[in-house]
Structures are given as structure tokens and as C-alpha cells.
Amino acid sequence: MLALLVALMALAPCDCVAFRLDDIQDYYDRDAQMAVIRLFRDYNATLTAGVIGGALGHDGELVRFLQDNRGRVELANHGWLHEDFSALPAQEQARLLGQTGSKMEELFGARPVTFIAPFNRLNGGTAEAASSNGLKIISADLERQPPSFDGARQIWHLPVNANVSDYDEEKMYWQSFDNGVVLSDIESGLERDGYAMVMLHPRDFVDEEHRVDPLKMGELAALIEEVRSRGLKVVTVSEIADINNSSNVRATPDLQTTALAGGASAAAVFYLTRRIKGRKDRHPL
């Protein structure tokens, strides 16, 4: 048992939604990857895209496209070969994150600040591995835990809390959700976490022959429009954390000493909480 000083924090509601496009890689559903990025560009909306470092670099058309849109898209680290980080020791996680960071710097001139955990999974060594590579944000599901800030490592944990599809393990297929379900998830995320983050994949926007599906792209466009019609701002994942402006987070007067078991760090961990009236359950990820 290690005694930790835990300062309760309140994340100032940002009235914002981040869209997170996972699985950027050479060739596979390339047209859909590019179509989604173009759509956000045409709507003058920002997007965060997770790059699989070891699977990008040979597709010159995609690389040039990403380079040309660098100012509109926040590129995030999404592992080297989409590994399950929850099954790896911290040292191996750090190595893989470093490889992807170096590859992204080579291709795009900068290392990322955001890590999107493949499969939305991580373990107790992920924060240390990310911190050692200069990453400031980890985005995963975290089993529906609230967003938090690790003061020892200066790492934000920002769970994804909405998605346009999910894998049905019993039926073994990807189930798509209509915009009504996604918008309900967005509202629940805003109430519970102070922000919403919507997970997308290129496969969400193709037909059975992996061609870009105009109807699915139209649904995404309608979703962006509806988000904005509700007075919500479309932002990147790093903008939610607002790592360059700590005034977005305000301390509550509550301080308590908490005993945590099992490999906990002796450094303070800051939990973000938001007092809300009522709570809606989101559609399971």
C-alpha cells in the first residue's frame, strides 16, 4: 500500500468534440483515409489521425497527402504495428513508441504529443513508456474510467467515449451505429467527462468492396453539421487537454490522502471530475 496525495480537479467543460481517425497506414482503405481527411478539411474542422508507424512510408500518395494536410490534421502515435500494449512490458512499449515517433518525425518533421492506444488497451507501464518518449496524452477506453492527469509523468489520460461502429465479438462483425446513437454518446460524454471524443476507422466509410461509400460519407458530414448546430466546437485530441494552457483545469478545494495498492506510483495523480446532474449510460464500446 502506498499513500498518495490525490487532488480532485474539475475539467472546465469545453463544449467540444474531437474526432479520432485510427489506423492510418499504407494502401489499406487509402481512399477512405483520404476521403475522411478531405471531408474535415472541406468543413474547416480539425481531426486527429492515429499513424501506425511501421505500416506507413511506402505509399507515396498517402504520405504526400498527409504532408500537404499537416496543418489541418493532428497526427498521433498509434503504435508500430498496432500492437496490444496491455500485453507488453514498459520497456518494449517505450521502444515501439520511440520507433513510431522517429518515423513520424522523419516523414512529417515533428514527433507526436498524443498516443492512441491500439485496441484502446494499455497497462500500468504505458504512462511511463509514453512519458519517456515525450508524449503528453494517452487516449484509450480505460474501461470507462474518467479522464485523469498523471502529475508525476505529466500525462493526460483522455478516454474515447463515443464511436461510429464497434466489433460484435459474439457475431464476429463490425456493427455500425446511426447518427442518433453517436449523438447520444456525444451528449453522455459531454455530461460525464466534460468533452466528447468520437472514434472512427477507415473501414467505417467503405462498401463491401472497400470502395468509398458516398452514403456513409454523407452520414459523417451530417454528424459534423449536427455537432456544430448544437453549439459544439470540433477540436483535436490535444486541444481537449489544452496542454499549452493550464488555466483550462481548475482545482477543487477537496484534498484527500488515499492508499492505493499494487504497483502505484508514489507521485500525486490528479483525477478530473465533473459534477453533473443525472448520468446517462453511453452505448458500450
Secondary structure by P-SEA (a helix, b strand, c coil): ccccbbbbbbcccccbbbbbbcccccccaaaaaaaaaaaaaaacbbbbbbbcccccccaaaaaaaaaaaccccccccccccccccccccaaaaaaaaaaaaaaaaaccccccccccccccccccaaaaaaaaacccccccccccccbbbcccccbbbbbbccccccccccccbbbbbcaaaaaaaaaaaaacccbbbbbbcccccccccccccaaaaaaaaaaaaaaaaabbbbbccccccccccccccccccbbbbbbbcccccccbbbbbbbbbcbbbbcccc
